[in-house]
């Protein structure tokens, strides 16, 4: 599950790229009916965006369910970036909880994510 979560920043980037591509003028309906290629490209982009959003929402919802409004952002930072540790969160980000509480909520996050993913 850790490796699944570490893909989160990449998913956000890909979703942003898809959204930027979809802002390009839509293909002419007459051409898409004749060729079929344009419609399938748009459909593929939409399916990919839906899949990315599903994964992003899954991780966000698990963080909210495990840690609540107050600490979800810290759990989300921790589980989606392998370089962020408790020390960084407590000193730089001023996370308002103890070390034991943080690791308990982190474990609860992964438990919750595993249940939600099944």
N, C-alpha and C positions, 0 to 999 in steps of 0.2 A: 504493500500500500504506500510505502514511502516513495518509491519510484513513480508510482501513479501520481502522487501529489507534486512531485518535483517537476512534472510536466505542465503544471498550472500556468507559470509565466509564458511558456511557449504557446499554450492554448489561447491566452489573452492576446498575444501578438498575432497569431493566425486569424483569430476572430476579427481583430482590427483590420487586418489586410483584406479579409473577405468583405467587410463592411465598406472599405474604401473602393474595392473593385465593383461592388454592387451600386455605387453612386455614379458610375459611368453610365451614360445614356443607354437605356434598354435597347436591345436589337429590334429592328423593324419586324413587326409581326409577320408580314408577308414572307420575308427572308427566312424566319425561323420555321415557318410551316414548310417551305420548300426544302430547306437544308436539314432541319432537325438538329443540327450541331449546336446552335445557339441556345435552344431550349434545354438541351441536355446539360450544357455547361452551367446554365443558371440553376437548374435543378440540382446538379452536383454541388454547387456552391451553397445552396440552401440546405441541403442535407448535411454537408460538412459543418456549416454554421450551427445547425441544430444539435449535432453531436457534440461540438465543442461547448456550446452553452449548457448542455446536459451535464457534462463533466465538471464544468466550472461551478454550476449551481449545486451539484452534489457535494463538492468540497466546501463551498460556502455554508450550505445548510447543515452539514455535519459539524462545522466549527461553531455555528450559532447554537445548535442543539447541545453540544458538549460544553461550551464555555459561556453561553449567554452573550448579551449585548456588550457587557463591559470588557470581556477578555477575548472574544472571538477574533478580533483583528490581530492580536498577538499570537494566538494559536495558528491562525492562517499564515502569518509571516513565518512562523517557525516550521510548519510542515511543508511549505511550498518552496523553501529556500534552504539548502543544506548548510549554507555558510552562516545562517543566523542561529545563534545559540541563546541560552538563558541569560548569560552575562550581558550580551548586547541588548536584549530586550529590557532587562532591568535597569541598566545604566544609561543607555542612549535613548531608548524609547520610553523610559520611566513606567514600565509595566507595574500596575498596582497589585501584585500578589507575590507570595513567597515562592521559593524554589520548589518546595514540595507540592504546593497547590498547582503551580505551572505544570509540573510533570504528571500530576494526577489528571489534570484536564487534557493534557496532550495524549495520554493513554486512552482517556475516555473518547477523545476525538477519533482515534484510530478504531476503537471498538465500534463507535457509532457509524463511522464510514463503512466498515466491513458489513454491518447490518444493512445499511442503506444500499450498498452496492449489490447485494445478493438478490 
